[in-house]
Amino acid sequence: MPKQRIEIEDLKNMEKRIILLHGVFAPAFFDELKKQSPEYVFILEGRPHLEAAKSSAQELLKRGMTPTIIADNMAGFLFYKDLVKEVCLSYVDTSKRGSLCFIGASILVLLARRHGVVVSLYPSGKKVKKEMIALEKDLLFFNGVRVAPKKIKAYVPLLEWVPIKKIED
């Protein structure tokens, strides 16, 4: 049975070979990605609903590619270790000034700029309301169990604007 977990030793062989996926992509994206024959595809989980991980993992597996799912905040470590080759972001809307992407895109763009990594934008495979904000229960509860004290509030925007100058510079 193949290993289910990547160890630190495994990362040593992945320098500049990981493609990071962030967001929910249209199915055509995965057909194009398969043509590139990527060695390693890592999917950011996409909290709070893990929708990005679920949809991307299914699409990749359908095409014979086995991805690795990581916690959203793990991306910084991968950049630090110089393992990222490219960042693929899905967008909900785009213009000449920028793109409306799933939350977390801005930090990925900043990390990519800092480490000289290419950022590519692709249309989302999901119809969303542009003012989407997660509900408190989406962040304060996990599997139906409250994980934060009662008086704690939550603010979780699900989308953010990424200026094109941050992506192209």
Sequence and secondary structure as in RCSB ss.txt:
>XXXX:A:sequence
MPKQRIEIEDLKNMEKRIILLHGVFAPAFFDELKKQSPEYVFILEGRPHLEAAKSSAQELLKRGMTPTIIADNMA
GFLFYKDLVKEVCLSYVDTSKRGSLCFIGASILVLLARRHGVVVSLYPSGKKVKKEMIALEKDLLFFNGVRVAPK
KIKAYVPLLEWVPIKKIED
>XXXX:A:secstr
   SS  HHHHTT TT EEEEES B HHHHHHHHHH  SEEEEE  TTTTHHHHHHHHHHHHTT   EEE GGGH
HHHHHTT EEEEEEEEEEE SSEEEEETTHHHHHHHHHHHT EEEEEEBSS   TT B  HHHHHEETTEE S T
T     BSEEEEEHHHHH 
